[in-house]
């Protein structure tokens, strides 16, 4: 391979290796994804950060004047952080919208049962996972318990002194016919139930556990019915490789983009021309429905609140015109090329680790089904901005036609009249308990998002 080609394949590192921003940004990312393992934890983190930065709550009547910082917590499931620009809000917004949810395994409403001297939680997986990857992995319990009008956050399994939980798989000595099953049948979904106790009290394990849960968390049958509890991989993010060039963690899809957007938002030292909006949404992994999803009301509600706070017309037509003059990055990850599986990719269509941010003009599967296809004019302007700032970028893809595919929340933004382009880093082992990202790509991502906030203009 020629030297120029080699440089082109590592242009992320060519740009950022030795940069004073590289390691601090990576450390910030590792801290963020280690702290925030559910969408509710992301929202709480962002709200605390917004307050520490002096942002005011938009729905409490804070004015939207140029340079002001505003935030909006949408029912504890989604969040927006806004820097008001010099131009009127009615001339459009620059959105960067990521999602805070990630594949996990949720605890059912009536979870506790006992069998064969072991107490178990009955569970239901969330999002697209390879179920066999989640067995025999130490898990932590994250979530919230709601009672008497109050919400109690729950985290068990992250501290070194905490117990962890596990989905037990069969040993190969017993499961001799596993080679006869398809990978999708290796682990039955109903067998993703977690071991939660083993010590009896008067001969009953579940009764002893119920007493502990009641005493420590106030959990009983009625509170389980309304609780938001999930099992996620336990432990912190880690550096990967002898050279520490990669970050490995649970939930990089898509919290790496949420973290990069926050980094970019904080890096705006001057008031931008157009109002810059960081948003994180919920339920992207299962179709973007529900109260916090991109198909819901949050985007329109935020725009209306901003128009009202800026003392600009906030009727339905004004809202539609504002959104039609807005531009969004659907901040989501793409699939990186795995060096062990060449047959799953087509020549140079796949994003490479360490080669910069991925620009994905269209997504979907098969014949571009369920895709958002960005207008070429919009993609071209964003690429020109990146080139002017010497920010490395590459094209992204989800593998072979008719054999692979994926979607983001971009199509739901486009349905609201917002021109939208997908932009995010390549990952390896996406949707597994331990995903991988390049430190160089993350540095490029932070710079790309800042450039978008500062330079993207209204769609033509």
KATA-V238611 format. One record per backbone hydrogen bond with DSSP energy under -0.5 kcal/mol. NH is the residue of the N-H (numbers start at 1). CO is the residue of the C=O. E is the energy in kcal/mol with one decimal. If there is no record, write none. Layout:
BEGIN
((NH | CO | E) (NH | CO | E))
END
This chain:
BEGIN
((6 | 2 | -2.2) (7 | 3 | -2.3) (8 | 4 | -2.2) (9 | 5 | -1.7) (10 | 6 | -0.6) (10 | 7 | -1.0) (11 | 8 | -0.9) (12 | 354 | -1.5) (13 | 354 | -1.1) (14 | 10 | -2.2) (15 | 11 | -1.4) (16 | 12 | -2.0) (17 | 13 | -2.7) (19 | 16 | -2.7) (22 | 19 | -0.9) (23 | 19 | -0.5) (25 | 21 | -2.2) (26 | 22 | -2.0) (27 | 23 | -2.7) (28 | 24 | -2.2) (29 | 25 | -2.4) (30 | 26 | -2.5) (31 | 27 | -2.3) (32 | 28 | -2.3) (33 | 29 | -2.6) (34 | 30 | -1.5) (35 | 31 | -1.9) (36 | 32 | -2.5) (37 | 35 | -0.8) (42 | 38 | -1.9) (43 | 39 | -2.3) (44 | 40 | -2.2) (45 | 41 | -2.3) (46 | 42 | -2.8) (47 | 43 | -2.5) (48 | 44 | -2.2) (49 | 45 | -2.4) (50 | 46 | -3.1) (51 | 47 | -2.3) (52 | 48 | -2.0) (53 | 49 | -1.5) (54 | 51 | -1.4) (55 | 50 | -2.6) (56 | 69 | -2.3) (58 | 71 | -3.1) (60 | 57 | -1.2) (61 | 58 | -1.5) (62 | 57 | -1.0) (64 | 309 | -1.5) (65 | 63 | -0.9) (67 | 84 | -3.0) (68 | 65 | -2.6) (70 | 82 | -2.3) (71 | 56 | -2.4) (72 | 80 | -2.3) (74 | 72 | -0.7) (74 | 78 | -2.5) (75 | 73 | -1.2) (77 | 74 | -2.1) (78 | 74 | -1.1) (79 | 280 | -2.0) (80 | 72 | -1.8) (81 | 278 | -2.4) (82 | 70 | -3.6) (83 | 276 | -2.6) (84 | 68 | -2.5) (84 | 82 | -0.5) (86 | 272 | -2.0) (87 | 273 | -3.0) (91 | 88 | -1.7) (92 | 89 | -2.2) (94 | 275 | -2.9) (95 | 93 | -0.8) (95 | 327 | -2.7) (96 | 277 | -2.6) (97 | 329 | -2.6) (98 | 96 | -0.5) (98 | 279 | -2.5) (100 | 281 | -3.2) (101 | 281 | -0.6) (104 | 126 | -1.7) (105 | 231 | -1.7) (106 | 124 | -2.4) (107 | 229 | -2.5) (108 | 122 | -2.4) (111 | 108 | -0.6) (113 | 120 | -2.0) (115 | 118 | -2.8) (118 | 115 | -1.3) (119 | 197 | -2.4) (120 | 113 | -3.3) (121 | 194 | -2.2) (122 | 111 | -2.0) (122 | 120 | -0.5) (124 | 106 | -2.7) (126 | 104 | -2.9) (129 | 127 | -0.9) (131 | 129 | -0.9) (133 | 130 | -1.9) (134 | 131 | -1.6) (135 | 132 | -0.9) (136 | 167 | -2.7) (137 | 134 | -0.6) (139 | 165 | -2.5) (140 | 232 | -3.4) (141 | 156 | -3.1) (142 | 140 | -0.6) (142 | 230 | -2.8) (143 | 154 | -1.8) (144 | 228 | -2.6) (145 | 152 | -2.2) (147 | 145 | -0.5) (147 | 150 | -2.4) (150 | 147 | -2.2) (152 | 145 | -3.2) (153 | 151 | -0.6) (154 | 143 | -3.0) (156 | 141 | -2.5) (162 | 159 | -1.7) (165 | 139 | -2.1) (166 | 195 | -0.7) (168 | 166 | -0.7) (174 | 171 | -1.3) (175 | 171 | -2.2) (176 | 174 | -1.6) (178 | 175 | -1.4) (180 | 177 | -1.7) (181 | 178 | -1.4) (185 | 182 | -1.7) (186 | 183 | -1.3) (191 | 188 | -2.1) (192 | 189 | -1.6) (193 | 191 | -1.7) (194 | 121 | -1.6) (195 | 166 | -2.7) (196 | 119 | -2.6) (197 | 119 | -1.3) (201 | 204 | -1.8) (204 | 201 | -1.4) (208 | 204 | -0.9) (209 | 205 | -2.6) (210 | 206 | -2.7) (211 | 207 | -1.7) (212 | 208 | -1.7) (213 | 209 | -2.8) (214 | 210 | -2.3) (215 | 211 | -2.3) (216 | 212 | -2.9) (217 | 213 | -2.0) (218 | 213 | -0.8) (218 | 214 | -0.8) (219 | 213 | -1.8) (220 | 218 | -0.5) (224 | 220 | -2.4) (225 | 221 | -1.2) (226 | 222 | -0.6) (226 | 223 | -0.6) (227 | 223 | -1.1) (228 | 144 | -2.6) (229 | 227 | -0.7) (230 | 142 | -2.9) (231 | 105 | -3.5) (232 | 140 | -2.5) (232 | 230 | -0.5) (234 | 138 | -2.3) (238 | 248 | -2.9) (240 | 246 | -2.6) (244 | 241 | -1.5) (246 | 240 | -1.6) (247 | 437 | -3.0) (248 | 238 | -3.4) (249 | 435 | -2.3) (252 | 249 | -0.6) (254 | 252 | -1.0) (255 | 251 | -1.8) (256 | 252 | -2.2) (257 | 254 | -0.9) (258 | 254 | -1.4) (259 | 255 | -2.5) (260 | 256 | -2.0) (261 | 257 | -2.3) (262 | 258 | -1.9) (263 | 259 | -2.3) (264 | 260 | -2.5) (265 | 261 | -2.8) (266 | 262 | -2.3) (267 | 263 | -1.1) (268 | 264 | -0.5) (268 | 265 | -1.1) (269 | 267 | -1.2) (275 | 92 | -0.6) (276 | 83 | -2.4) (277 | 94 | -2.8) (278 | 81 | -3.0) (278 | 276 | -0.5) (279 | 96 | -2.4) (279 | 277 | -0.5) (280 | 79 | -2.4) (281 | 98 | -2.1) (282 | 292 | -2.6) (286 | 283 | -0.9) (287 | 284 | -1.5) (288 | 283 | -3.7) (293 | 290 | -1.4) (295 | 288 | -2.2) (296 | 293 | -1.7) (301 | 297 | -2.7) (302 | 298 | -2.9) (303 | 299 | -2.2) (304 | 300 | -2.6) (305 | 301 | -2.5) (306 | 302 | -2.4) (307 | 303 | -2.5) (308 | 304 | -2.6) (309 | 305 | -2.7) (310 | 306 | -2.0) (311 | 308 | -1.5) (312 | 307 | -2.8) (319 | 315 | -2.2) (320 | 316 | -2.4) (321 | 317 | -2.4) (322 | 318 | -2.4) (323 | 319 | -2.6) (324 | 320 | -2.2) (325 | 321 | -1.1) (325 | 322 | -0.6) (326 | 323 | -1.4) (327 | 93 | -2.3) (328 | 419 | -2.9) (329 | 95 | -2.1) (330 | 328 | -0.6) (330 | 421 | -2.5) (331 | 97 | -2.0) (331 | 329 | -1.2) (332 | 330 | -1.3) (334 | 425 | -2.5) (335 | 397 | -0.5) (336 | 427 | -3.2) (337 | 351 | -2.2) (338 | 336 | -0.6) (339 | 337 | -0.6) (341 | 338 | -1.9) (344 | 341 | -1.7) (345 | 342 | -1.9) (347 | 345 | -0.6) (349 | 346 | -2.7) (351 | 335 | -0.7) (355 | 352 | -1.4) (357 | 392 | -1.9) (358 | 424 | -2.8) (359 | 394 | -2.8) (360 | 358 | -0.6) (360 | 422 | -2.2) (361 | 359 | -0.7) (363 | 372 | -0.6) (364 | 406 | -2.8) (365 | 369 | -1.3) (366 | 404 | -0.7) (368 | 366 | -1.1) (369 | 365 | -3.0) (371 | 368 | -1.2) (373 | 371 | -0.5) (374 | 361 | -2.8) (374 | 372 | -0.7) (378 | 375 | -0.7) (379 | 375 | -2.0) (380 | 376 | -2.7) (381 | 377 | -1.8) (382 | 378 | -2.0) (383 | 379 | -2.5) (384 | 380 | -2.3) (385 | 381 | -1.9) (386 | 382 | -2.2) (387 | 383 | -2.5) (388 | 384 | -2.3) (389 | 385 | -1.5) (390 | 387 | -1.2) (391 | 386 | -2.7) (392 | 390 | -0.6) (394 | 357 | -2.6) (396 | 359 | -1.5) (400 | 344 | -0.9) (403 | 400 | -1.5) (404 | 400 | -1.2) (406 | 364 | -1.6) (411 | 408 | -0.6) (412 | 409 | -0.8) (413 | 409 | -1.3) (414 | 410 | -2.3) (415 | 411 | -1.6) (416 | 413 | -1.1) (417 | 414 | -2.0) (418 | 413 | -1.8) (419 | 326 | -1.3) (419 | 417 | -0.6) (421 | 328 | -2.1) (422 | 360 | -1.2) (423 | 330 | -2.0) (424 | 358 | -1.8) (427 | 334 | -2.2) (428 | 436 | -1.7) (432 | 429 | -1.7) (435 | 249 | -3.1) (436 | 428 | -2.3) (437 | 247 | -2.2) (438 | 426 | -0.5) (439 | 245 | -2.4) (442 | 438 | -1.9) (443 | 439 | -2.1) (444 | 440 | -2.1) (445 | 441 | -2.3) (446 | 442 | -2.2) (447 | 443 | -1.7) (448 | 444 | -2.6) (449 | 445 | -2.4) (450 | 446 | -1.9) (451 | 447 | -2.4) (452 | 448 | -2.1) (453 | 449 | -2.3) (454 | 450 | -2.2) (455 | 451 | -2.6) (456 | 452 | -1.8))
END
